[in-house]
């Protein structure tokens, strides 16, 4: 086997048509130099469509490996990547993005330019399939867009902590992976409970370990925005799931964290303030800012629901260890 400079991983589930377009893009990738060694790992997370045959059709056109992961959930799929990849630099891509031809060249150059940085955040630009609703601000300072596929911190390189970790377009060195360990599997995309949070949990672990991260805007991909996400119900589900996940994973990282009644003491007060700001912005006919505060309130509601209702109930049933009923401060 030739020396590998980078492993690229894509986790997918029942999206063979989208996956085919990504693989077509990767066929066109430019490499940094002749003989550059790379591999592409596609983790099929228990799909029942034509994912396997789609991947096999690219055998000979790409240095591709198809791996079937029967345990449902994106955390399980990504952990399979961590067990299978062979290079010292690992990049994650989503299965529905469009990759620029020089993506690999620019990523490799950044990794060589910054040998002391272990996480490289690429740029993710949204591709709108329809007109954004009026209540959704396009101002990057209003983070209500977080549920949407976007990582855009401007045109300049800058140091950004690893907590931003977004596997739509990110690379990480093996030394950081070995320190951080695995992705969470008890919550996150594809699970039956909390449907978000596995990425935030992994990024938070990296941050607590002191891992350095850097934003590289020229390492760019384009991500379609699913029209089905552009409604209040989706944002509410996403925001509350993130709040619940924060309560769930925080004690895993901070043993003995101080709390009261299952959530930080500031949460009820902050929730009330968010709802008041939401109402005031509504009176001022500022729909984007009103929605921004509403999303913040939804996240706090998720924290309170998990800390006050779910975890005490599960603790009574013996489903949680006593040490996992505390939360963030």
Backbone torsions as a table, in degrees:
resi	resn	phi	psi	omega
1	UNK	NA	128.7	179.3
2	UNK	-66.5	159.8	177.1
3	UNK	-61.8	137.8	-179.8
4	UNK	-105.2	129.4	175.8
5	UNK	-88.2	-33.2	-176.6
6	UNK	-153.1	143.5	170.0
7	UNK	-108.6	135.0	177.3
8	UNK	-115.8	130.2	-175.2
9	UNK	-121.6	137.8	173.6
10	UNK	-128.6	123.9	174.3
11	UNK	-101.1	135.2	-173.6
12	UNK	-142.9	154.4	177.2
13	UNK	-148.8	109.9	173.3
14	UNK	54.9	40.9	176.4
15	UNK	-135.3	53.0	-172.7
16	UNK	-64.5	-32.8	180.0
17	UNK	-67.4	-43.6	176.4
18	UNK	-65.6	-41.9	-180.0
19	UNK	-59.7	-40.2	-179.6
20	UNK	-59.2	-40.0	-179.9
21	UNK	-66.6	-39.0	177.3
22	UNK	-63.5	-44.8	-179.4
23	UNK	-64.2	-35.7	175.0
24	UNK	-60.7	-40.7	176.4
25	UNK	-62.6	-43.7	-176.0
26	UNK	-67.3	-27.5	175.0
27	UNK	-60.3	-31.9	-176.2
28	UNK	-87.5	0.7	-177.0
29	UNK	-60.2	138.2	169.7
30	UNK	-85.8	146.6	178.9
31	UNK	-106.7	153.9	-174.9
32	UNK	-63.0	-33.5	-178.2
33	UNK	-160.9	159.9	178.6
34	UNK	-60.1	136.8	-179.8
35	UNK	83.2	5.4	177.5
36	UNK	-59.3	128.6	-176.7
37	UNK	-98.7	124.3	176.4
38	UNK	-147.4	158.2	176.9
39	UNK	-133.3	151.1	176.4
40	UNK	-118.2	120.1	-179.9
41	UNK	-107.7	123.3	175.0
42	UNK	-110.1	116.7	178.2
43	UNK	-97.0	113.5	177.0
44	UNK	-88.1	107.5	-174.2
45	UNK	-87.8	64.1	174.5
46	UNK	68.7	38.9	178.3
47	UNK	-70.7	153.5	173.5
48	UNK	-121.3	21.8	174.9
49	UNK	-105.7	-153.1	-175.6
50	UNK	-93.0	30.3	-177.7
51	UNK	-58.9	-46.4	-176.3
52	UNK	-61.4	-48.5	-179.2
53	UNK	-67.2	-30.6	176.1
54	UNK	-62.5	-45.7	179.4
55	UNK	-66.6	-44.2	-177.7
56	UNK	-61.8	-26.7	179.4
57	UNK	-67.2	-17.5	-179.6
58	UNK	-98.9	1.9	176.6
59	UNK	-63.2	125.7	-175.0
60	UNK	99.0	-23.9	176.3
61	UNK	-98.6	-23.9	178.9
62	UNK	-135.8	151.6	173.7
63	UNK	-78.7	69.4	-163.9
64	UNK	-105.6	145.0	174.0
65	UNK	-127.5	127.4	176.2
66	UNK	-97.6	128.5	179.1
67	UNK	-132.4	128.6	179.0
68	UNK	-94.2	125.5	176.7
69	UNK	-114.8	108.4	-174.2
70	UNK	-75.4	-21.5	-179.1
71	UNK	-76.4	117.5	-175.1
72	UNK	-70.9	138.5	178.0
73	UNK	127.7	137.0	-176.6
74	UNK	-64.6	-31.1	176.2
75	UNK	-61.2	-43.0	177.4
76	UNK	-64.0	-41.2	-179.3
77	UNK	-64.2	-43.9	-179.5
78	UNK	-69.6	-35.0	175.7
79	UNK	-65.6	-32.2	175.1
80	UNK	-64.6	-37.7	174.5
81	UNK	-58.2	-46.2	-177.2
82	UNK	-63.4	-24.8	177.2
83	UNK	-86.1	-19.7	-170.2
84	UNK	-106.4	-26.7	-171.3
85	UNK	-70.8	154.2	-169.2
86	UNK	-122.1	-10.4	-177.8
87	UNK	-92.1	175.0	177.2
88	UNK	-87.1	-13.7	176.9
89	UNK	-122.9	129.1	-177.5
90	UNK	-119.6	127.3	176.9
91	UNK	-114.5	139.1	173.9
92	UNK	-107.2	139.0	172.2
93	UNK	-131.6	150.4	172.8
94	UNK	-76.5	165.5	-177.1
95	UNK	-91.8	9.2	-178.6
96	UNK	-134.9	23.2	-177.1
97	UNK	-99.4	169.7	172.4
98	UNK	-115.2	128.9	-172.9
99	UNK	-105.9	133.3	176.1
100	UNK	-72.6	150.2	-172.7
101	UNK	-58.9	-34.5	-176.4
102	UNK	-95.6	13.9	-178.6
103	UNK	-54.9	-48.4	-176.8
104	UNK	-68.0	-40.7	178.6
105	UNK	-60.4	-46.9	-176.3
106	UNK	-69.5	-37.2	177.2
107	UNK	-64.8	-46.3	-179.9
108	UNK	-63.2	-41.9	178.5
109	UNK	-61.5	-40.1	178.0
110	UNK	-64.6	-40.4	179.8
111	UNK	-66.3	-32.0	176.8
112	UNK	-77.0	-34.0	-178.0
113	UNK	-73.2	-28.5	-176.6
114	UNK	-124.8	74.7	-177.2
115	UNK	-67.5	-19.1	-179.5
116	UNK	-92.3	-0.7	177.7
117	UNK	-98.2	136.2	-175.6
118	UNK	-107.7	-17.8	179.6
119	UNK	-127.9	129.1	-179.2
120	UNK	-117.8	113.6	179.6
121	UNK	-89.9	119.3	174.6
122	UNK	-86.3	168.4	178.2
123	UNK	-85.0	137.8	176.1
124	UNK	-124.4	111.1	-178.4
125	UNK	-102.5	131.7	-178.9
126	UNK	-73.7	143.8	172.4
127	UNK	-113.0	106.8	-174.1
128	UNK	-77.6	126.2	177.7
129	UNK	-85.8	-12.3	179.8
130	UNK	-154.8	174.6	178.6
131	UNK	-69.5	127.5	177.7
132	UNK	-60.3	142.7	178.9
133	UNK	-65.1	155.5	-175.7
134	UNK	-65.0	-27.0	-178.2
135	UNK	-79.3	-5.1	-179.0
136	UNK	-103.6	110.5	-178.3
137	UNK	-72.0	142.6	174.0
138	UNK	-96.0	6.6	177.0
139	UNK	-75.1	118.4	-177.4
140	UNK	-63.1	-15.4	179.0
141	UNK	-76.0	-17.7	179.5
142	UNK	-95.3	104.8	-169.1
143	UNK	-77.8	11.4	176.5
144	UNK	-62.8	-15.2	-180.0
145	UNK	-78.3	-1.6	-176.9
146	UNK	-54.0	-35.0	178.1
147	UNK	-67.1	-11.5	-177.6
148	UNK	-95.7	157.1	-176.1
149	UNK	-76.0	88.6	179.9
150	UNK	-152.0	132.9	167.0
151	UNK	-135.3	102.9	-177.3
152	UNK	-140.6	102.5	179.4
153	UNK	-109.9	28.3	175.8
154	UNK	98.7	-172.3	-173.8
155	UNK	-95.4	-4.5	-176.6
156	UNK	-106.3	141.1	171.0
157	UNK	-61.7	145.1	177.8
158	UNK	-160.0	157.3	176.2
159	UNK	-80.4	125.3	178.3
160	UNK	-134.3	133.4	-177.0
161	UNK	-58.0	157.4	-177.9
162	UNK	-70.1	-8.9	-179.8
163	UNK	-62.9	-19.5	176.9
164	UNK	-68.0	-8.9	-169.7
165	UNK	-34.2	111.2	-177.0
166	UNK	-129.4	101.6	-174.1
167	UNK	-67.1	4.0	170.7
168	UNK	-65.0	-26.9	-177.4
169	UNK	-170.0	83.7	-177.5
170	UNK	-151.6	152.4	176.1
171	UNK	-132.0	148.6	-176.6
172	UNK	-144.1	140.6	179.1
173	UNK	-78.9	153.2	-178.3
174	UNK	-58.3	-38.4	-177.9
175	UNK	-60.3	-35.3	178.4
176	UNK	-74.6	-38.3	176.9
177	UNK	-59.8	-44.9	-177.6
178	UNK	-64.6	-30.9	177.7
179	UNK	-77.6	-37.3	-174.1
180	UNK	-80.7	-30.6	-178.2
181	UNK	83.3	-147.7	-169.1
182	UNK	-95.7	165.1	170.7
183	UNK	-75.3	153.0	174.7
184	UNK	-68.4	144.4	178.3
185	UNK	-119.0	-9.8	-178.1
186	UNK	-83.3	-10.9	172.7
187	UNK	-146.8	166.3	-179.9
188	UNK	117.6	179.8	-175.7
189	UNK	-58.5	129.8	178.1
190	UNK	92.8	-3.3	177.1
191	UNK	-92.6	167.9	-177.4
192	UNK	-90.0	-6.3	-178.5
193	UNK	-109.2	-111.8	179.0
194	UNK	-72.6	121.8	-170.2
195	UNK	-93.3	5.6	178.3
196	UNK	-138.8	165.1	169.7
197	UNK	119.3	-17.3	-175.7
198	UNK	-66.6	-32.8	178.2
199	UNK	-71.4	-44.2	179.5
200	UNK	-62.2	-38.8	178.3
201	UNK	-62.0	-46.6	-179.8
202	UNK	-65.1	-43.5	178.5
203	UNK	-63.3	-38.0	178.8
204	UNK	-66.7	-37.3	176.0
205	UNK	-60.8	-44.7	179.2
206	UNK	-61.0	-41.3	-179.2
207	UNK	-63.5	-44.0	-179.7
208	UNK	-66.2	-24.8	177.4
209	UNK	-81.4	-5.0	179.9
210	UNK	79.9	19.5	179.7
211	UNK	-70.1	137.2	179.6
212	UNK	-88.3	139.8	176.4
213	UNK	-126.0	153.7	-179.9
214	UNK	-142.5	138.8	177.9
215	UNK	-90.9	125.3	-177.8
216	UNK	-120.6	95.8	-171.5
217	UNK	-65.2	-27.6	-178.3
218	UNK	-75.6	-11.6	173.4
219	UNK	-86.4	85.3	-163.2
220	UNK	-118.2	140.3	169.5
221	UNK	-130.0	163.8	-179.9
222	UNK	-120.1	129.2	-171.9
223	UNK	-120.7	122.1	177.6
224	UNK	-66.4	143.5	175.7
225	UNK	-96.9	116.5	-179.5
226	UNK	-68.2	123.7	-179.7
227	UNK	-58.6	-28.3	-179.4
228	UNK	-66.0	-16.6	179.7
229	UNK	-85.4	-13.0	-170.9
230	UNK	-88.8	62.5	176.5
231	UNK	-151.7	160.4	-177.0
232	UNK	-62.1	-35.5	-177.0
233	UNK	-61.8	-41.7	179.9
234	UNK	-66.4	-45.3	-179.6
235	UNK	-64.1	-37.1	178.1
236	UNK	-64.4	-46.5	179.2
237	UNK	-60.7	-45.8	-179.3
238	UNK	-62.3	-48.5	-175.7
239	UNK	-64.6	-44.8	179.6
240	UNK	-66.7	-36.3	177.4
241	UNK	-64.4	-39.7	178.0
242	UNK	-65.1	-38.7	176.6
243	UNK	-63.9	-44.2	178.3
244	UNK	-63.4	-41.5	-179.5
245	UNK	-63.4	-37.4	-179.7
246	UNK	-62.2	-43.3	177.4
247	UNK	-64.1	-37.0	-176.7
248	UNK	-70.9	-44.6	-172.5
249	UNK	-91.5	-16.4	-175.1
250	UNK	-60.4	-47.3	-179.9
251	UNK	-65.9	-19.1	175.2
252	UNK	-67.0	-25.5	-176.6
253	UNK	-103.6	-23.3	-175.2
254	UNK	-129.0	82.4	179.3
255	UNK	-62.6	133.2	177.1
256	UNK	80.5	15.7	180.0
257	UNK	-61.0	141.1	-179.0
258	UNK	-78.6	141.5	-178.5
259	UNK	-158.4	173.3	175.3
260	UNK	-144.8	126.5	179.0
261	UNK	56.0	35.1	172.6
262	UNK	89.7	-15.0	179.5
263	UNK	-137.9	161.4	176.3
264	UNK	-58.5	148.0	-175.2
265	UNK	-64.4	-24.1	-177.3
266	UNK	-78.9	-13.6	-171.0
267	UNK	-64.1	-50.2	179.7
268	UNK	-59.6	-40.9	178.8
269	UNK	-63.9	-44.0	-179.8
270	UNK	-64.8	-38.0	177.2
271	UNK	-60.6	-46.0	179.3
272	UNK	-60.7	-42.5	179.4
273	UNK	-63.7	-39.9	178.7
274	UNK	-63.5	-42.9	179.8
275	UNK	-66.0	-36.8	177.3
276	UNK	-66.1	-43.8	178.9
277	UNK	-64.8	-39.1	176.9
278	UNK	-57.9	-45.5	-178.9
279	UNK	-65.6	-42.8	-179.5
280	UNK	-64.8	-41.4	177.8
281	UNK	-65.1	-35.5	176.4
282	UNK	-63.6	-41.5	177.0
283	UNK	-62.0	-34.3	179.9
284	UNK	-84.6	4.6	-179.9
285	UNK	59.9	32.3	176.1
286	UNK	-100.6	82.1	-173.9
287	UNK	-61.6	-43.0	-179.1
288	UNK	-62.2	-42.8	-179.8
289	UNK	-71.8	-34.3	175.9
290	UNK	-61.8	-42.9	179.7
291	UNK	-68.8	-35.3	176.9
292	UNK	-57.8	-48.3	-179.8
293	UNK	-69.1	-31.4	176.7
294	UNK	-63.7	-41.9	179.3
295	UNK	-65.2	-39.3	176.3
296	UNK	-61.8	-41.2	178.6
297	UNK	-64.6	-39.5	178.1
298	UNK	-60.8	-41.5	178.7
299	UNK	-62.1	-43.1	178.9
300	UNK	-66.0	-35.5	175.7
301	UNK	-63.0	-38.3	175.9
302	UNK	-61.6	-40.0	178.3
303	UNK	-63.4	-45.2	-178.7
304	UNK	-66.9	-40.4	178.9
305	UNK	-61.9	-45.2	-179.8
306	UNK	-66.6	-44.1	-175.2
307	UNK	-76.4	-35.0	-174.1
308	UNK	-94.3	-26.9	-173.1
309	UNK	-117.2	-56.2	-171.5
310	UNK	-67.8	-54.0	-174.9
311	UNK	-67.3	-41.9	175.1
312	UNK	-60.2	-38.7	179.4
313	UNK	-65.0	-43.4	179.9
314	UNK	-69.4	-34.3	178.3
315	UNK	-63.6	-39.2	177.7
316	UNK	-63.5	-33.4	-179.9
317	UNK	-84.8	-2.8	178.6
318	UNK	80.3	20.2	-177.3
319	UNK	-90.8	-10.9	-179.8
320	UNK	-127.4	145.3	171.2
321	UNK	-70.9	152.1	-179.9
322	UNK	-58.9	-30.3	-178.0
323	UNK	-74.3	-5.3	-178.8
324	UNK	-107.9	21.4	176.9
325	UNK	-105.3	8.0	174.0
326	UNK	-101.2	175.3	-175.2
327	UNK	-149.6	-164.6	-172.4
328	UNK	-72.9	159.1	174.4
329	UNK	-113.2	NA	NA
